[in-house]
Amino acid sequence: MEYNEEDIDFNSIEWKQFEELCFDIITKFSFHSLKWRQGGADNGRDIEALKTIYNALVHQFDEKWFFECKKYGNGVPVTDIIEKLAWARAEKADHLVIITSSYLTRDARDYIEKSKGSETYKIHIIEGKYLKELIVRFPDVVRKYFIDNYSLLVKNSYQVWLYHDILPDAKALVNLCKNIDLKRLSYSEVAFLWFAMRQKEDEILEYCDYEGIPAVNIDFAVPYLIELQNHPYPCLTDVEREKYGFLNTLGTAILLSEQVDLFYASCHYNVTGNEYLQVCFIREAQKLDVRISYSMRN
């Protein structure tokens, strides 16, 4: 299962989980003798580790690395940096790594750049964007901290549908409707879930009736989809309609082309009397284009 940076939401975890996440990532990069300094004063680092350096001339030796983990919604201020640099100096670290879920303020960045020339250890910065790039390399870490079972079900079902044209059954869709947190899905996954609910509408109603449970709202994702719109309305231009032979008509449509890799699916929905929502999936030449369009007509 492949993940992308959209799957990583640092707001969904607490500061202690963020430190644990950093610990798990550090273990992926050949560090050893890790110590997570939980509780009380951390003496300038949340995590301490050793890294063995191999050199043909002088054989091997260990370097001492300090890691400071900062879960922030905004920029990390310089006041939170100064003490960490002083502790790294006092404790004779070889490296100090500042890991943050956000970014450093300009003052903090300037202070670190000035300090690099005078400190005896090396200073490294890992900010939110690059941290996400590191995390997605390790699917087990993504699943542990950011993917719940329902989100994982959507992601897996989406891939199965795209490449095998198999939608989840009514029972799975009802469970998703009741339990899924849409904000933990990418825009394409939200679009897929709504499309699947629309395609399986009759089966979902039959399942709810058979099980004696209240009917679910298959359009529960519509308000969120409207917020996620990413394409002008309608989804297909006149040129594309001629190229693919598809229409912008109301209702759902699926076309599996005889071409090796051309797949098209869409759902065009009248939200209210003058509101229209359209979702379109086009897979061609190993590239997937997911479009969400919304229009309010006078």
C-alpha positions as CSV (number, residue, x, y, z in Angstrom):
1,M,0.0,0.0,0.0
2,E,1.5,3.3,-1.0
3,Y,0.8,6.5,0.9
4,N,1.5,10.2,0.1
5,E,2.0,13.4,2.1
6,E,-1.8,14.0,2.1
7,D,-2.1,11.0,4.5
8,I,0.1,12.7,7.1
9,D,-1.8,15.1,9.4
10,F,0.3,16.1,12.4
11,N,-2.8,17.8,14.0
12,S,-4.3,14.3,14.5
13,I,-1.6,13.3,17.0
14,E,-0.6,14.6,20.4
15,W,2.9,15.9,21.3
16,K,3.9,12.7,23.0
17,Q,2.9,10.7,19.9
18,F,4.9,13.1,17.8
19,E,8.0,12.3,19.9
20,E,7.3,8.6,19.5
21,L,6.9,9.1,15.8
22,C,10.3,10.8,15.6
23,F,11.8,7.9,17.6
24,D,10.4,5.4,15.1
25,I,11.7,7.3,12.2
26,I,15.2,7.6,13.7
27,T,15.4,3.9,14.1
28,K,15.0,3.5,10.4
29,F,18.3,5.3,9.7
30,S,20.9,3.1,11.3
31,F,21.0,4.8,14.7
32,H,21.4,2.6,17.8
33,S,21.3,2.9,21.6
34,L,18.4,5.2,21.4
35,K,17.1,6.8,24.6
36,W,13.8,8.6,24.7
37,R,13.9,11.0,27.6
38,Q,10.3,11.0,28.8
39,G,9.2,12.9,31.8
40,G,11.1,15.6,33.7
41,A,13.9,17.8,32.3
42,D,15.2,16.5,29.0
43,N,18.5,18.4,29.2
44,G,18.2,19.8,25.7
45,R,17.1,16.7,23.8
46,D,14.0,14.5,23.6
47,I,15.9,11.6,22.1
48,E,19.6,10.6,22.3
49,A,21.2,8.1,20.0
50,L,24.5,6.9,18.7
51,K,25.5,6.3,15.1
52,T,28.5,4.2,14.2
53,I,30.8,5.6,11.6
54,Y,32.9,3.2,9.6
55,N,36.3,4.4,8.2
56,A,38.9,2.3,6.6
57,L,41.7,4.4,8.0
58,V,40.7,4.6,11.7
59,H,38.2,1.8,11.8
60,Q,34.8,2.5,13.5
61,F,33.7,5.0,16.1
62,D,30.4,6.3,17.5
63,E,29.0,9.8,17.2
64,K,26.6,11.2,19.8
65,W,23.3,12.6,18.3
66,F,20.7,14.7,20.1
67,F,17.2,15.0,18.7
68,E,14.8,17.7,19.8
69,C,11.2,17.2,18.7
70,K,8.9,20.2,18.3
71,K,5.2,19.7,17.6
72,Y,3.9,23.1,16.7
73,G,1.0,24.5,14.7
74,N,2.9,27.7,14.0
75,G,6.6,28.5,13.6
76,V,9.1,27.4,16.3
77,P,10.4,30.6,17.9
78,V,14.1,31.4,18.7
79,T,13.4,31.3,22.4
80,D,12.7,27.5,22.1
81,I,16.0,27.0,20.3
82,I,18.6,28.8,22.3
83,E,18.6,26.5,25.3
84,K,18.8,23.4,23.1
85,L,21.9,24.6,21.4
86,A,23.5,25.4,24.8
87,W,22.7,21.9,26.1
88,A,24.2,20.2,23.1
89,R,27.4,22.2,23.6
90,A,27.5,21.4,27.4
91,E,26.8,17.7,26.8
92,K,29.4,17.5,24.0
93,A,27.1,16.2,21.3
94,D,28.4,15.7,17.9
95,H,25.1,16.5,16.2
96,L,21.9,18.3,17.1
97,V,18.8,17.6,15.0
98,I,15.7,19.8,15.4
99,I,12.6,18.1,14.1
100,T,9.4,20.0,13.9
101,S,5.9,19.4,12.5
102,S,5.8,23.0,11.2
103,Y,8.8,25.3,10.5
104,L,11.3,27.6,12.1
105,T,10.6,31.3,12.4
106,R,13.0,33.6,10.6
107,D,14.6,34.6,13.9
108,A,15.2,31.0,14.9
109,R,16.6,30.2,11.4
110,D,18.9,33.2,11.5
111,Y,20.1,32.3,15.0
112,I,20.9,28.7,14.0
113,E,22.8,29.9,10.9
114,K,25.0,32.2,12.9
115,S,25.6,29.5,15.5
116,K,26.8,26.9,13.0
117,G,30.1,28.8,12.6
118,S,30.9,28.8,16.3
119,E,29.5,25.6,17.7
120,T,31.6,22.4,18.0
121,Y,28.8,20.2,16.8
122,K,26.7,20.1,13.6
123,I,23.2,21.4,13.6
124,H,20.5,19.9,11.3
125,I,16.9,21.0,10.7
126,I,14.0,18.7,9.7
127,E,10.8,20.8,9.1
128,G,7.3,19.6,8.4
129,K,7.4,19.3,4.6
130,Y,10.6,17.2,4.6
131,L,9.5,15.2,7.6
132,K,6.4,14.1,5.7
133,E,8.6,13.0,2.8
134,L,10.6,10.9,5.2
135,I,7.5,9.3,6.8
136,V,5.9,8.2,3.6
137,R,8.9,6.1,2.8
138,F,7.8,3.8,5.6
139,P,4.2,2.5,5.3
140,D,4.3,0.8,8.7
141,V,4.9,4.2,10.4
142,V,2.1,5.9,8.4
143,R,-0.3,3.2,9.4
144,K,0.7,3.3,13.0
145,Y,0.2,7.0,13.5
146,F,-2.1,8.3,10.8
147,I,-4.3,5.6,9.3
148,D,-7.2,4.1,11.2
149,N,-8.9,0.9,10.1
150,Y,-11.8,2.7,8.3
151,S,-9.4,5.0,6.4
152,L,-7.3,1.9,5.4
153,L,-10.4,0.2,4.1
154,V,-11.2,3.2,1.9
155,K,-7.7,3.3,0.6
156,N,-7.5,-0.4,-0.2
157,S,-11.0,-0.4,-1.8
158,Y,-10.1,2.6,-3.9
159,Q,-7.1,0.8,-5.4
160,V,-9.1,-2.4,-6.0
161,W,-11.8,-0.5,-7.8
162,L,-9.4,1.5,-10.0
163,Y,-7.6,-1.5,-11.3
164,H,-10.1,-4.4,-11.0
165,D,-13.5,-2.6,-11.2
166,I,-14.7,-4.0,-7.9
167,L,-16.6,-1.8,-5.5
168,P,-17.0,-2.6,-1.7
169,D,-20.2,-4.3,-0.7
170,A,-23.2,-2.7,1.0
171,K,-22.2,-3.8,4.5
172,A,-18.7,-2.2,4.2
173,L,-20.1,1.0,2.8
174,V,-22.7,1.3,5.6
175,N,-19.9,0.8,8.2
176,L,-17.8,3.5,6.4
177,C,-20.8,5.9,6.3
178,K,-21.2,5.6,10.1
179,N,-17.6,5.6,11.1
180,I,-15.3,7.3,8.6
181,D,-13.6,10.6,9.3
182,L,-13.6,12.3,5.9
183,K,-10.8,14.7,6.9
184,R,-8.4,11.7,7.1
185,L,-8.9,10.9,3.5
186,S,-7.4,12.5,0.4
187,Y,-9.8,14.4,-2.0
188,S,-9.7,11.5,-4.5
189,E,-10.6,9.0,-1.7
190,V,-13.6,11.1,-0.6
191,A,-14.7,11.4,-4.2
192,F,-14.4,7.6,-4.6
193,L,-16.4,6.9,-1.4
194,W,-19.3,9.1,-2.6
195,F,-19.2,7.5,-6.0
196,A,-19.3,4.0,-4.5
197,M,-22.3,5.0,-2.3
198,R,-24.2,6.3,-5.3
199,Q,-23.4,3.3,-7.4
200,K,-24.5,0.9,-4.6
201,E,-27.5,3.0,-3.5
202,D,-30.1,0.2,-4.0
203,E,-28.0,-2.4,-2.4
204,I,-27.3,-0.2,0.6
205,L,-31.1,0.4,1.1
206,E,-31.8,-3.3,0.8
207,Y,-29.1,-4.1,3.3
208,C,-30.3,-1.6,5.9
209,D,-33.9,-2.9,5.5
210,Y,-32.8,-6.5,5.8
211,E,-30.7,-5.8,9.0
212,G,-33.5,-3.7,10.5
213,I,-31.2,-0.6,10.9
214,P,-32.0,3.0,9.9
215,A,-31.1,3.9,6.3
216,V,-27.9,5.8,6.0
217,N,-27.4,9.1,4.2
218,I,-25.5,8.1,1.1
219,D,-24.8,11.8,0.4
220,F,-23.2,12.5,3.7
221,A,-19.9,13.4,1.9
222,V,-21.5,16.0,-0.4
223,P,-20.9,19.2,1.8
224,Y,-17.2,18.2,2.2
225,L,-16.8,17.4,-1.5
226,I,-18.1,20.9,-2.3
227,E,-15.3,22.3,-0.2
228,L,-12.8,20.1,-2.0
229,Q,-13.8,21.2,-5.5
230,N,-10.6,21.4,-7.7
231,H,-11.9,21.8,-11.3
232,P,-14.2,24.2,-13.2
233,Y,-17.7,23.0,-13.9
234,P,-18.4,20.8,-15.8
235,C,-15.7,18.2,-15.4
236,L,-15.2,17.6,-19.1
237,T,-14.4,20.2,-21.7
238,D,-16.0,20.0,-25.2
239,V,-12.6,18.8,-26.5
240,E,-12.5,16.0,-23.9
241,R,-16.0,15.0,-24.7
242,E,-15.1,14.5,-28.3
243,K,-11.8,12.7,-27.4
244,Y,-13.3,10.3,-24.9
245,G,-16.9,10.1,-26.2
246,F,-18.2,10.8,-22.6
247,L,-21.0,13.2,-21.6
248,N,-21.6,15.5,-18.7
249,T,-25.1,14.1,-18.1
250,L,-26.8,13.6,-14.8
251,G,-26.4,10.3,-13.0
252,T,-23.5,7.8,-12.7
253,A,-21.5,6.4,-15.6
254,I,-18.6,3.9,-15.9
255,L,-16.8,3.1,-19.1
256,L,-14.0,0.5,-19.4
257,S,-12.3,1.1,-22.7
258,E,-10.9,-1.6,-25.0
259,Q,-7.7,0.5,-24.9
260,V,-5.1,-1.0,-22.6
261,D,-5.2,1.6,-19.9
262,L,-8.2,3.9,-20.2
263,F,-10.8,4.0,-17.5
264,Y,-13.6,6.6,-16.9
265,A,-16.2,7.0,-14.2
266,S,-18.3,9.9,-13.2
267,C,-21.2,10.9,-10.9
268,H,-23.2,14.0,-11.8
269,Y,-25.6,15.0,-9.0
270,N,-28.3,17.6,-8.6
271,V,-27.7,18.7,-5.0
272,T,-30.6,21.1,-4.9
273,G,-32.7,22.8,-7.5
274,N,-29.9,25.0,-8.7
275,E,-26.8,23.2,-7.3
276,Y,-24.8,20.6,-9.2
277,L,-21.9,18.4,-8.1
278,Q,-19.8,16.4,-10.5
279,V,-17.0,13.9,-9.7
280,C,-15.0,12.4,-12.6
281,F,-12.2,9.8,-12.6
282,I,-10.0,9.4,-15.7
283,R,-7.2,7.0,-15.8
284,E,-5.0,7.0,-18.9
285,A,-1.4,6.1,-19.6
286,Q,-0.8,5.2,-16.0
287,K,-2.0,8.6,-14.8
288,L,-5.1,9.2,-12.7
289,D,-7.0,12.5,-12.9
290,V,-9.7,13.0,-10.3
291,R,-11.9,16.1,-10.8
292,I,-14.5,17.6,-8.4
293,S,-16.7,20.3,-9.9
294,Y,-19.5,22.3,-8.3
295,S,-21.9,24.8,-9.7
296,M,-24.6,27.0,-8.4
297,R,-26.8,28.3,-11.2
298,N,-29.1,31.3,-10.9
